[in-house]
Amino acid sequence: MKLKRYTFITITLAGLCLAGCGEDEFSESGFQRDDGDYTAVAPVPADLQSGMPAERPKEMLSVADPTPPEAWLLSLYQKRADHDPERDVFYYQALLEKVLAHVHEDKRVVTNRLVQVTRQLADKGIESDQERLLTDFAALLPEVDETYVFGELTANYSNLRQQNIGHEQAMQQLFEDI
């Protein structure tokens, strides 16, 4: 008997709540604003008034970016003054294949980590070259029998470099520790 009464009360209250919520209560007219009443809180800085630069270098390759990682690495390399005009995407494909055989990540993630670690070190005033880093990982990883997380390898490399250790010594210590 009590269950029927509670069910009746619940259904009645739900119906009243729904009936009280008319469609007109939240109409667009209740939220209209007069655009003429707004003023800027602070002026736009002069360096932003001129607009964005025509081309901003990519920091990383997103999943949605159709650019092949080896093509992106080649494009970064070709911006260097001392680049070899004969180098092509096959060079990067070969190096990435050697690395990929010994890490868990895919080539997009590996490429992003290479660029990321070298830029982070450069921001700290530590000279680092993603070309050399890729070449050394491609040469040293086939000598080990394990599969590694490439992000951890580059993070450990970065930590070693931040301890005022040169590239060669950091790579040697990294591969001794793994």
Stockholm file with secondary structure:
# STOCKHOLM 1.0

chainA/1-178         MKLKRYTFITITLAGLCLAGCGEDEFSESGFQRDDGDYTAVAPVPADLQSGMPAERPKEMLSVADPTPPEAWLLSLYQKRADHDPERDVFYYQALLEKVLAHVHEDKRVVTNRLVQVTRQLADKGIESDQERLLTDFAALLPEVDETYVFGELTANYSNLRQQNIGHEQAMQQLFEDI
#=GR chainA/1-178 SS CHHHHHHHHHHHHHHHHHHHCCGGGGCGGGGCCCGGGCCCSSCCCHHHHTCCCSCCCCSSCCTTCCSCHHHHHHHHHHTSTTCCTTCCHHHHHHHHHHHHTTBSSCHHHHHHHHHHHHHHHHHTTCCCCHHHHHHHHHHHGGGSSSCBCHHHHHHHHHHHHTTTCCHHHHHHHHHHHC
#=GC SS_cons         CHHHHHHHHHHHHHHHHHHHCCGGGGCGGGGCCCGGGCCCSSCCCHHHHTCCCSCCCCSSCCTTCCSCHHHHHHHHHHTSTTCCTTCCHHHHHHHHHHHHTTBSSCHHHHHHHHHHHHHHHHHTTCCCCHHHHHHHHHHHGGGSSSCBCHHHHHHHHHHHHTTTCCHHHHHHHHHHHC
//
